[in-house]
Amino acid sequence: MPVVGLNYKTIEARKEGGVGNKEVKVNSTPMIKDVKEVDVPTLSSKKALSIDFEFLTRYDPAFATIRIDGTLMYVTDKSKAVLDEFKKSKKLPEANSIEVLNYLFRNCLLKASILADDLQLPPPMPMPKITPKK
């Protein structure tokens, strides 16, 4: 897997009031904020991309948010092309974006789920439900 490291910089969870009997909608969105090329001594001659991200989970009606900021280290043979594309369009190429965003969803949704439970919020992703056999 091209992601070789993840570092959380800020984890913030806020809940203000409640919603009563209203339906709660939860939306989680990852955002790539910056991409830089860096040397990683343990990767010998390879360069890595340092990708700064924000992962935001919002509860609607607006009564709670969970925000996770961090950096992940990403290795690809096409790091120059990925970096050039990001500088030009502020987006990663599709294949790289899919890898990075899937990684962020897996890791950050787990972290956000724990925080949501601590604050007695609905989980940010659907949980499996067991039903009796018919």
N, C-alpha and C positions, 0 to 999 in steps of 0.2 A: 504494500500500500504506500502511496506517495506521501501521505501525511506522516511525518516522523516525530512530531512533538506538538503539544498544546499547552499554553500557559494562560490561565485566567488572570486578568488584571483587576477587574472590578466585577463584583457580584452584588446586585442591589435588588431587593424585593420590597415593595410597598403595598399596603392595603389601607384604604381610607373608607371607613364606614362599611355599609353592606348594601345589598340590592333587594332585600325583602323577598318577594315571590316572583321577581322578574326573571326572565330567561337570561342566562349568562352565555355570551359567546366569547371564545378564546381564540386569539390569532397570534401565531409565532412567526417572526420574520428575521432571517439572518441577513446581514448587510456587510459586504466587503468594503472596508474604509480605506485601506492602503495596501500596497504591495511593494516590497523592496527585495533586492537580491542581497544575500548575505553569505559569508563564508562560515562553514560549520566544520571545525577541525576533525571531528569524528567521521566525516564523510569523505575524507582525503581530498581528492581534486574536484569533487562535485560542488556546485553552488546550490544553495537552497533559496526558496522564496519565503520571506517572512510576511505573512498575511494578517493584517490587523482586521478584526471583525467586531461587530456588535450583534447580539442576538436578543431581540426584544419580544417579550410576550405581553400582550395587552388583553385586558378583560373589559368586555363591553356589556353593560354600561360601564363607563370609565370609573372604576373604583379600585383597580389594582394593576400593577405592572411588575414585571420581572425583567431586569436588564443584566446581561452578561457581556462584558468586554474582554477581549483577549487577543492573543496572537497564536497562530499555528504555523508550523514549519512544514513546507511542502517541497518535495523534490520531484523534478521532472526533467527529462532530457531536453525539453523545449522551453526552458525557463526564460530565455531571452525573448522568444515569441510571446509567451504569456505576459511578461512584464511590458513589452511594447504594446500589446493589445490593451492592457489595463491603463497604461498612460494615455492611450489614444481615446478609448471609449469609457473608461472607468468600469469596465466589465472584464471578467475572465473569459477566455474561449470556452465554448459550451462543454467540451469534454472535461476540462479542468474544473469548471464551475460545478458540474454535477458531482465530481469526487469531493470537492471541498464542502459544498453545501450539504451533501448527504452525511459527511463526517460531522459537521456542525450540528445538524439536526439530531443525530444519534447521541452525541455527547451533551449538548446544551439542553435538549428536552429532558434528559434524565436528571440533570442538575436542577432545571426549572421545576420538575415534578416533585422533587424533594422539598424545594423551597415553598411550592404551592401547598404541600401537605403541612409544612410547619406553620404556615399562615392560615390554614383552614380554607384554602381556595380550591375551586375545582381543578383537577389536573389539566395541564396544557395539551394533553393528547388523550384520545379515547382509550379507556381501559377495557380489557376483555370482560365480558359478563357471562356467567355460567347460568344456564337456564335448565329447568327440569326436562327430562325426555318426555315426548308426547306419547 
